[in-house]
Amino acid sequence: MEQTYYSDEEISSLEDSFIMGKLELPQGPKSHAYYHYKEVFAAFKAGRAIKWNWCNFLFGSFHLLYRKQFLWGFLSLAATFAFVKFPPYLLIQSLVLGLFGDFLLYQKFCGLCDDGIKNNSDFETVRKTMRRKGGTNVLLSVLITIFAVILLVLVALLVWGVGSLAGVISGLFTKV
């Protein structure tokens, strides 16, 4: 069976489909995020494995889930809950995700390209896959964030007790 390889122009088109997802902007202005990820992908192709991303640093697991990196997002979220009593972990996790979160996204893109080549898929099929598996998922991120906040409150109740949480809440609403 003959291997299918993509030209540089096709790879660039696949990157566009992956970065933008189902959002099509053929001639209109592109967002700041589009140019950020095009720059990031170019840096990774040039051999750099580290590129800082403030959204990954500040929002961690939730940004991974927003960018449809479900495996890493859920693993990161599970680790956050597992190490809730070890606050330095959150800073370490934020730093690691800030440095390598975009690289994880790039690896997902490369994996989808490799799958297309391995399956000998035509270019349009791979492009549709990029559109479907790339881009962002706002609704899922919001739902998971709400679920995570509720879960964090429940964990806080178990760790620090109901009395201390009630004291904090009542302190917010009393006048000094």
C-alpha positions as CSV (number, residue, x, y, z in Angstrom):
1,M,0.0,0.0,0.0
2,E,1.3,3.4,-1.0
3,Q,2.0,6.0,1.8
4,T,0.2,9.4,1.5
5,Y,2.2,12.4,2.5
6,Y,1.0,15.9,2.7
7,S,2.7,19.0,1.1
8,D,3.7,22.0,3.2
9,E,0.6,23.8,1.9
10,E,-1.7,21.0,2.9
11,I,-0.1,20.8,6.3
12,S,-0.7,24.5,6.7
13,S,-4.3,24.1,5.7
14,L,-4.7,21.2,8.2
15,E,-3.2,23.4,11.0
16,D,-5.8,26.1,10.1
17,S,-8.6,23.5,10.4
18,F,-7.2,22.1,13.6
19,I,-6.7,25.5,15.3
20,M,-10.0,27.0,14.2
21,G,-12.1,23.8,14.5
22,K,-15.5,24.2,13.0
23,L,-15.2,28.0,12.9
24,E,-14.6,28.8,9.3
25,L,-12.9,32.2,8.5
26,P,-11.9,31.8,4.8
27,Q,-11.4,35.5,4.1
28,G,-12.4,37.4,7.3
29,P,-10.1,38.6,10.1
30,K,-8.6,35.9,12.2
31,S,-8.4,36.0,16.0
32,H,-5.3,36.6,18.1
33,A,-5.5,32.9,19.2
34,Y,-5.2,31.8,15.6
35,Y,-1.9,33.8,15.1
36,H,-0.6,32.6,18.5
37,Y,-1.1,28.9,17.6
38,K,0.3,29.4,14.1
39,E,3.4,30.9,15.7
40,V,3.5,28.1,18.3
41,F,3.2,25.3,15.7
42,A,6.0,26.9,13.6
43,A,8.3,27.0,16.7
44,F,7.6,23.4,17.4
45,K,8.3,22.4,13.8
46,A,11.6,24.3,14.1
47,G,12.5,22.1,17.1
48,R,11.5,24.2,20.2
49,A,9.6,22.1,22.7
50,I,8.8,24.9,25.1
51,K,6.5,27.8,24.4
52,W,4.8,29.8,27.3
53,N,1.0,30.1,27.3
54,W,-0.7,32.3,30.0
55,C,-4.1,30.6,29.5
56,N,-2.6,27.2,30.2
57,F,-0.8,28.6,33.3
58,L,-3.8,30.4,34.7
59,F,-6.6,28.0,33.8
60,G,-4.7,24.7,33.6
61,S,-7.0,21.7,33.3
62,F,-9.9,23.9,32.1
63,H,-8.0,25.3,29.3
64,L,-6.9,21.9,28.2
65,L,-10.5,20.8,28.1
66,Y,-11.5,24.0,26.3
67,R,-8.9,23.1,23.6
68,K,-10.4,19.5,23.4
69,Q,-7.4,17.8,25.0
70,F,-9.6,15.6,27.0
71,L,-7.1,13.0,28.2
72,W,-4.6,15.5,29.6
73,G,-7.4,17.8,30.9
74,F,-9.0,15.0,32.9
75,L,-5.7,13.7,34.1
76,S,-4.7,17.2,35.2
77,L,-8.0,17.7,36.9
78,A,-7.8,14.4,38.7
79,A,-4.3,15.2,39.9
80,T,-5.5,18.5,41.2
81,F,-8.1,16.8,43.4
82,A,-5.7,14.1,44.5
83,F,-3.2,16.7,45.7
84,V,-5.6,19.2,47.1
85,K,-3.9,19.0,50.5
86,F,-0.5,19.9,48.9
87,P,-0.8,23.5,47.7
88,P,2.7,23.7,46.1
89,Y,1.5,21.0,43.6
90,L,-1.0,23.5,42.1
91,L,1.9,26.0,41.3
92,I,4.0,23.2,39.9
93,Q,1.2,22.0,37.7
94,S,0.4,25.5,36.5
95,L,4.1,26.0,35.6
96,V,4.3,22.7,33.7
97,L,1.1,23.4,31.8
98,G,2.2,26.9,31.1
99,L,5.4,25.6,29.5
100,F,4.2,22.4,27.8
101,G,0.4,22.8,27.3
102,D,0.8,24.0,23.7
103,F,3.3,21.2,23.0
104,L,0.5,18.7,24.1
105,L,-1.8,20.4,21.6
106,Y,0.8,20.2,18.9
107,Q,1.4,16.5,19.6
108,K,-2.4,15.9,19.2
109,F,-2.2,17.6,15.8
110,C,0.8,15.5,14.7
111,G,-1.0,12.4,15.9
112,L,-4.1,13.2,13.8
113,C,-1.8,13.8,10.8
114,D,0.0,10.5,11.4
115,D,-3.4,8.7,11.7
116,G,-4.4,10.1,8.4
117,I,-1.2,9.0,6.7
118,K,-1.3,5.5,8.4
119,N,-5.0,5.0,7.3
120,N,-4.1,6.3,3.8
121,S,-7.0,8.8,4.2
122,D,-7.5,11.4,1.6
123,F,-6.8,15.1,2.4
124,E,-10.5,16.2,2.8
125,T,-11.2,13.3,5.3
126,V,-8.2,14.3,7.4
127,R,-9.2,18.0,7.2
128,K,-12.8,17.1,8.4
129,T,-11.2,15.2,11.3
130,M,-9.0,18.2,12.2
131,R,-12.1,20.4,12.2
132,R,-14.0,18.0,14.4
133,K,-11.2,17.2,16.9
134,G,-9.5,20.6,16.9
135,G,-10.8,24.1,17.8
136,T,-12.5,24.7,21.1
137,N,-15.4,23.4,23.2
138,V,-16.9,26.2,25.3
139,L,-20.0,24.4,26.6
140,L,-18.1,21.4,27.9
141,S,-15.6,23.7,29.6
142,V,-18.3,25.6,31.3
143,L,-20.1,22.4,32.5
144,I,-16.8,20.8,33.7
145,T,-15.9,24.1,35.5
146,I,-19.2,24.2,37.3
147,F,-18.9,20.5,38.2
148,A,-15.3,21.0,39.4
149,V,-16.2,24.0,41.6
150,I,-19.0,22.0,43.2
151,L,-16.5,19.1,43.7
152,L,-13.9,21.4,45.2
153,V,-16.4,22.8,47.7
154,L,-17.3,19.2,48.7
155,V,-13.6,18.3,49.0
156,A,-13.0,21.5,51.1
157,L,-15.9,20.5,53.4
158,L,-14.3,17.0,53.9
159,V,-10.8,18.4,54.4
160,W,-11.5,21.5,56.5
161,G,-14.9,20.6,57.9
162,V,-18.4,22.2,57.6
163,G,-17.8,24.6,60.6
164,S,-14.8,26.4,59.1
165,L,-16.5,26.8,55.7
166,A,-19.6,28.1,57.4
167,G,-17.4,30.6,59.4
168,V,-15.8,31.8,56.2
169,I,-19.2,32.3,54.5
170,S,-20.8,34.0,57.4
171,G,-17.7,36.3,57.7
172,L,-18.3,37.4,54.1
173,F,-21.8,38.7,54.9
174,T,-21.3,40.3,58.3
175,K,-20.5,44.0,58.9
176,V,-17.4,44.8,60.8
